[in-house]
Amino acid sequence: MRILAFYLLVGLSIASCVPAKKYNELLEQEKLCSEALAKYKAEAISFGGKAKEYEAELNVAKASLEKLRADTSAMGNNYRELSAKYHKEIKLRDAMEASYNTLKLRGAKEVAILQKDLEEDRLELQAKEDSLLALAKILGQKEDLLKKREARVNELEDIIRRQDEAVAALKAKIAKALKGFQNKGLTVEERNGKIYVSLEAKLLFASGSTTVEQEGKTALVDLAKVLEPEKELEIIVEGHTDTDAMHGAAHPKNNWELSVLRSTAVIEIMTQNSSIDPKILMAAGRSQYHPIDANDKAKNRRIEVIISPNLDELFKVINE
């Protein structure tokens, strides 16, 4: 982004006096930088989509866990019912054996009938005992699976909880550091697990300018100082404009270019006045196409600093 800003400034200052070939080379380099910016923006959108996919997968895992709990409970009830029936059959067998001993002398025919009944009962009891053992084995396997699922869900919930707590703490820290600017066109909000620091253009830039005013620079430096210890973040600086078209021949020539140049100007101030890691920063321009108030152009002319937690730990657990 610094290279883009540099070439744009060079193009403004010497476009009228350098050879056409050199000027075209500068334009080509500007195009390459814009394409790289679009690529990084697409990657940011892709990461956001993946985060939603992984959140949906977590919800499916929770639903599966609840179903597994219900299945395990049903199997436990079935196991207890079969166990009661098994013990009842044992008592019946004992009673029949006692009856057999009593009737032993009544004749060979009656003895044969009793022996047959006893053998049938024995086989039935053996089948029920085998069924109980098989059911107990399945129940044990289900309980083991249930414990593993619960542990995985608890781990996912713990990571999400810790990230939510970290985001809330960082939001409070940012709001405290920028408290003096919150009645001057600056707001700090938390939405969908991200922190949005919105600065109206009047706090940062003169009309049509890409040079940050002193008061806006102070706010940006304060924000950068809060963020510089944080290493596990992804920060996107987005430039937004109103719908008024630009008519000048010099740069910026349109609202797309203005929004990008303003976002890169903000990043340049943040990196030059703090030790914030440039690798966690991204500059983006959204031109006029994401207004927040259709009836107030001033609110639409703004810079939004979008601060997201790094989701690598969560992705690693889900992929496992």
ZAVO-626264 format. One record per residue (C-alpha): residue number from 1; residue in three letters; x, y, z. Coordinates in steps of 0.2 Angstrom, whole numbers, padded with zeros to 4 digits, m for minus. Layout:
<pts>
PT    k    r     px     py     pz
PT  NUM  ALA      X      Y      Z
...
</pts>
This chain:
<pts>
PT    k    r     px     py     pz
PT    1  MET   0000   0000   0000
PT    2  ARG   0015   0012   0003
PT    3  ILE   0021   0008  m0014
PT    4  LEU   0004   0012  m0021
PT    5  ALA   0003   0029  m0012
PT    6  PHE   0021   0033  m0017
PT    7  TYR   0018   0030  m0036
PT    8  LEU   0002   0040  m0035
PT    9  LEU   0011   0055  m0028
PT   10  VAL   0025   0053  m0040
PT   11  GLY   0011   0052  m0054
PT   12  LEU   0003   0068  m0048
PT   13  SER   0020   0078  m0047
PT   14  ILE   0028   0073  m0063
PT   15  ALA   0014   0067  m0074
PT   16  SER   0016   0082  m0085
PT   17  CYS   0035   0082  m0087
PT   18  VAL   0040   0063  m0088
PT   19  PRO   0040   0053  m0104
PT   20  ALA   0024   0044  m0109
PT   21  LYS   0033   0027  m0107
PT   22  LYS   0038   0031  m0089
PT   23  TYR   0020   0037  m0085
PT   24  ASN   0012   0021  m0092
PT   25  GLU   0024   0011  m0082
PT   26  LEU   0018   0020  m0066
PT   27  LEU   0000   0017  m0071
PT   28  GLU   0004  m0002  m0074
PT   29  GLN   0012  m0003  m0057
PT   30  GLU  m0003   0006  m0049
PT   31  LYS  m0014  m0007  m0058
PT   32  LEU  m0004  m0022  m0050
PT   33  CYS  m0006  m0014  m0033
PT   34  SER  m0025  m0012  m0035
PT   35  GLU  m0026  m0031  m0041
PT   36  ALA  m0016  m0036  m0025
PT   37  LEU  m0027  m0026  m0014
PT   38  ALA  m0043  m0035  m0022
PT   39  LYS  m0034  m0051  m0019
PT   40  TYR  m0031  m0048  m0001
PT   41  LYS  m0049  m0041   0001
PT   42  ALA  m0056  m0057  m0007
PT   43  GLU  m0046  m0068   0005
PT   44  ALA  m0052  m0058   0020
PT   45  ILE  m0070  m0061   0014
PT   46  SER  m0066  m0079   0011
PT   47  PHE  m0059  m0081   0029
PT   48  GLY  m0075  m0073   0036
PT   49  GLY  m0085  m0086   0026
PT   50  LYS  m0075  m0100   0033
PT   51  ALA  m0077  m0094   0051
PT   52  LYS  m0096  m0095   0048
PT   53  GLU  m0095  m0112   0040
PT   54  TYR  m0085  m0118   0056
PT   55  GLU  m0098  m0110   0067
PT   56  ALA  m0111  m0120   0058
PT   57  GLU  m0101  m0136   0060
PT   58  LEU  m0100  m0132   0078
PT   59  ASN  m0119  m0131   0079
PT   60  VAL  m0121  m0147   0070
PT   61  ALA  m0109  m0156   0082
PT   62  LYS  m0119  m0149   0097
PT   63  ALA  m0136  m0156   0089
PT   64  SER  m0127  m0173   0086
PT   65  LEU  m0121  m0173   0104
PT   66  GLU  m0139  m0170   0110
PT   67  LYS  m0146  m0184   0100
PT   68  LEU  m0132  m0195   0106
PT   69  ARG  m0137  m0191   0124
PT   70  ALA  m0155  m0195   0120
PT   71  ASP  m0150  m0212   0112
PT   72  THR  m0139  m0217   0127
PT   73  SER  m0153  m0213   0139
PT   74  ALA  m0165  m0224   0129
PT   75  MET  m0152  m0238   0128
PT   76  GLY  m0150  m0237   0147
PT   77  ASN  m0169  m0238   0150
PT   78  ASN  m0169  m0253   0138
PT   79  TYR  m0155  m0261   0147
PT   80  ARG  m0163  m0259   0164
PT   81  GLU  m0180  m0266   0158
PT   82  LEU  m0171  m0282   0150
PT   83  SER  m0161  m0284   0166
PT   84  ALA  m0177  m0284   0177
PT   85  LYS  m0185  m0297   0165
PT   86  TYR  m0169  m0307   0166
PT   87  HIS  m0170  m0308   0185
PT   88  LYS  m0189  m0312   0184
PT   89  GLU  m0185  m0327   0172
PT   90  ILE  m0172  m0333   0184
PT   91  LYS  m0185  m0333   0198
PT   92  LEU  m0197  m0342   0187
PT   93  ARG  m0184  m0355   0182
PT   94  ASP  m0180  m0358   0200
PT   95  ALA  m0199  m0361   0204
PT   96  MET  m0200  m0373   0189
PT   97  GLU  m0185  m0383   0195
PT   98  ALA  m0194  m0384   0212
PT   99  SER  m0210  m0390   0204
PT  100  TYR  m0200  m0403   0194
PT  101  ASN  m0193  m0410   0209
PT  102  THR  m0210  m0411   0217
PT  103  LEU  m0218  m0420   0202
PT  104  LYS  m0203  m0431   0198
PT  105  LEU  m0212  m0446   0204
PT  106  ARG  m0228  m0443   0194
PT  107  GLY  m0222  m0452   0178
PT  108  ALA  m0210  m0451   0164
PT  109  LYS  m0221  m0442   0153
PT  110  GLU  m0224  m0427   0164
PT  111  VAL  m0205  m0427   0168
PT  112  ALA  m0201  m0427   0149
PT  113  ILE  m0213  m0412   0147
PT  114  LEU  m0205  m0402   0161
PT  115  GLN  m0188  m0406   0155
PT  116  LYS  m0193  m0399   0138
PT  117  ASP  m0200  m0384   0145
PT  118  LEU  m0185  m0381   0156
PT  119  GLU  m0173  m0383   0141
PT  120  GLU  m0184  m0370   0131
PT  121  ASP  m0183  m0358   0146
PT  122  ARG  m0165  m0361   0148
PT  123  LEU  m0162  m0357   0129
PT  124  GLU  m0173  m0342   0130
PT  125  LEU  m0164  m0336   0146
PT  126  GLN  m0147  m0338   0137
PT  127  ALA  m0153  m0328   0122
PT  128  LYS  m0159  m0314   0134
PT  129  GLU  m0142  m0315   0143
PT  130  ASP  m0133  m0313   0127
PT  131  SER  m0144  m0299   0121
PT  132  LEU  m0140  m0290   0138
PT  133  LEU  m0121  m0292   0136
PT  134  ALA  m0122  m0286   0118
PT  135  LEU  m0133  m0271   0124
PT  136  ALA  m0121  m0267   0138
PT  137  LYS  m0106  m0267   0126
PT  138  ILE  m0115  m0255   0114
PT  139  LEU  m0120  m0244   0129
PT  140  GLY  m0102  m0243   0134
PT  141  GLN  m0096  m0238   0117
PT  142  LYS  m0110  m0225   0116
PT  143  GLU  m0104  m0218   0133
PT  144  ASP  m0086  m0217   0127
PT  145  LEU  m0092  m0208   0111
PT  146  LEU  m0103  m0197   0121
PT  147  LYS  m0088  m0192   0133
PT  148  LYS  m0077  m0188   0118
PT  149  ARG  m0090  m0178   0109
PT  150  GLU  m0093  m0168   0126
PT  151  ALA  m0075  m0165   0128
PT  152  ARG  m0073  m0158   0110
PT  153  VAL  m0088  m0147   0111
PT  154  ASN  m0082  m0141   0128
PT  155  GLU  m0065  m0137   0120
PT  156  LEU  m0074  m0127   0106
PT  157  GLU  m0085  m0118   0118
PT  158  ASP  m0070  m0113   0129
PT  159  ILE  m0060  m0106   0114
PT  160  ILE  m0075  m0096   0108
PT  161  ARG  m0078  m0090   0126
PT  162  ARG  m0060  m0085   0128
PT  163  GLN  m0060  m0076   0111
PT  164  ASP  m0076  m0067   0116
PT  165  GLU  m0069  m0061   0132
PT  166  ALA  m0053  m0055   0124
PT  167  VAL  m0063  m0046   0111
PT  168  ALA  m0074  m0038   0124
PT  169  ALA  m0058  m0033   0134
PT  170  LEU  m0050  m0025   0119
PT  171  LYS  m0066  m0016   0115
PT  172  ALA  m0066  m0008   0132
PT  173  LYS  m0048  m0004   0131
PT  174  ILE  m0050   0005   0114
PT  175  ALA  m0066   0014   0120
PT  176  LYS  m0056   0020   0135
PT  177  ALA  m0041   0026   0125
PT  178  LEU  m0052   0035   0112
PT  179  LYS  m0065   0042   0125
PT  180  GLY  m0060   0060   0121
PT  181  PHE  m0065   0058   0102
PT  182  GLN  m0082   0049   0104
PT  183  ASN  m0092   0066   0103
PT  184  LYS  m0081   0071   0088
PT  185  GLY  m0087   0058   0075
PT  186  LEU  m0079   0042   0082
PT  187  THR  m0088   0027   0088
PT  188  VAL  m0082   0010   0095
PT  189  GLU  m0094  m0005   0093
PT  190  GLU  m0093  m0024   0094
PT  191  ARG  m0103  m0034   0080
PT  192  ASN  m0102  m0052   0076
PT  193  GLY  m0087  m0055   0086
PT  194  LYS  m0077  m0040   0078
PT  195  ILE  m0073  m0023   0084
PT  196  TYR  m0078  m0008   0073
PT  197  VAL  m0069   0008   0076
PT  198  SER  m0078   0021   0064
PT  199  LEU  m0071   0038   0062
PT  200  GLU  m0081   0051   0052
PT  201  ALA  m0071   0059   0038
PT  202  LYS  m0073   0076   0046
PT  203  LEU  m0061   0070   0060
PT  204  LEU  m0048   0064   0048
PT  205  PHE  m0048   0073   0031
PT  206  ALA  m0052   0090   0023
PT  207  SER  m0065   0088   0009
PT  208  GLY  m0058   0078  m0006
PT  209  SER  m0041   0076   0003
PT  210  THR  m0030   0061   0008
PT  211  THR  m0020   0070   0021
PT  212  VAL  m0025   0066   0039
PT  213  GLU  m0028   0082   0049
PT  214  GLN  m0019   0084   0066
PT  215  GLU  m0033   0079   0077
PT  216  GLY  m0037   0064   0067
PT  217  LYS  m0019   0059   0068
PT  218  THR  m0019   0060   0087
PT  219  ALA  m0034   0048   0087
PT  220  LEU  m0026   0036   0075
PT  221  VAL  m0009   0036   0085
PT  222  ASP  m0019   0032   0101
PT  223  LEU  m0028   0018   0093
PT  224  ALA  m0012   0011   0086
PT  225  LYS  m0004   0012   0103
PT  226  VAL  m0018   0001   0110
PT  227  LEU  m0016  m0012   0097
PT  228  GLU   0003  m0013   0095
PT  229  PRO   0004  m0027   0109
PT  230  GLU  m0009  m0037   0101
PT  231  LYS  m0001  m0050   0089
PT  232  GLU  m0016  m0062   0086
PT  233  LEU  m0027  m0050   0077
PT  234  GLU  m0032  m0046   0059
PT  235  ILE  m0036  m0028   0056
PT  236  ILE  m0044  m0021   0040
PT  237  VAL  m0044  m0002   0037
PT  238  GLU  m0059   0002   0025
PT  239  GLY  m0061   0019   0017
PT  240  HIS  m0079   0024   0013
PT  241  THR  m0085   0040   0003
PT  242  ASP  m0102   0048  m0001
PT  243  THR  m0110   0047  m0018
PT  244  ASP  m0104   0064  m0024
PT  245  ALA  m0093   0061  m0040
PT  246  MET  m0076   0069  m0041
PT  247  HIS  m0072   0079  m0057
PT  248  GLY  m0054   0084  m0056
PT  249  ALA  m0041   0077  m0068
PT  250  ALA  m0028   0074  m0054
PT  251  HIS  m0028   0060  m0042
PT  252  PRO  m0039   0055  m0034
PT  253  LYS  m0050   0054  m0049
PT  254  ASN  m0065   0045  m0042
PT  255  ASN  m0072   0038  m0026
PT  256  TRP  m0064   0021  m0027
PT  257  GLU  m0047   0029  m0028
PT  258  LEU  m0051   0041  m0014
PT  259  SER  m0057   0028  m0002
PT  260  VAL  m0041   0017  m0005
PT  261  LEU  m0029   0032  m0003
PT  262  ARG  m0038   0037   0013
PT  263  SER  m0036   0019   0020
PT  264  THR  m0018   0018   0016
PT  265  ALA  m0015   0036   0023
PT  266  VAL  m0022   0029   0040
PT  267  ILE  m0012   0014   0040
PT  268  GLU   0004   0024   0036
PT  269  ILE   0001   0035   0052
PT  270  MET  m0003   0019   0062
PT  271  THR   0013   0010   0057
PT  272  GLN   0024   0026   0058
PT  273  ASN   0019   0030   0076
PT  274  SER   0019   0013   0084
PT  275  SER   0027  m0004   0084
PT  276  ILE   0011  m0012   0077
PT  277  ASP   0015  m0027   0066
PT  278  PRO   0011  m0022   0048
PT  279  LYS   0008  m0040   0044
PT  280  ILE  m0009  m0040   0053
PT  281  LEU  m0015  m0024   0043
PT  282  MET  m0025  m0023   0027
PT  283  ALA  m0030  m0007   0017
PT  284  ALA  m0047  m0008   0008
PT  285  GLY  m0058   0005  m0001
PT  286  ARG  m0077   0002  m0003
PT  287  SER  m0080   0019  m0012
PT  288  GLN  m0099   0024  m0010
PT  289  TYR  m0107   0007  m0010
PT  290  HIS  m0108   0003   0009
PT  291  PRO  m0118   0018   0016
PT  292  ILE  m0124   0018   0034
PT  293  ASP  m0137   0032   0032
PT  294  ALA  m0145   0036   0016
PT  295  ASN  m0150   0053   0022
PT  296  ASP  m0133   0059   0029
PT  297  LYS  m0119   0059   0017
PT  298  ALA  m0107   0065   0031
PT  299  LYS  m0109   0049   0041
PT  300  ASN  m0106   0039   0025
PT  301  ARG  m0089   0048   0023
PT  302  ARG  m0079   0038   0035
PT  303  ILE  m0064   0026   0039
PT  304  GLU  m0069   0010   0048
PT  305  VAL  m0055   0000   0057
PT  306  ILE  m0062  m0018   0058
PT  307  ILE  m0052  m0028   0071
PT  308  SER  m0055  m0047   0071
PT  309  PRO  m0048  m0061   0082
PT  310  ASN  m0036  m0074   0074
PT  311  LEU  m0046  m0090   0072
PT  312  ASP  m0032  m0102   0069
PT  313  GLU  m0034  m0111   0086
PT  314  LEU  m0052  m0113   0083
PT  315  PHE  m0050  m0120   0065
PT  316  LYS  m0037  m0132   0071
PT  317  VAL  m0048  m0139   0084
PT  318  ILE  m0063  m0141   0072
PT  319  ASN  m0051  m0149   0058
PT  320  GLU  m0046  m0162   0071
</pts>
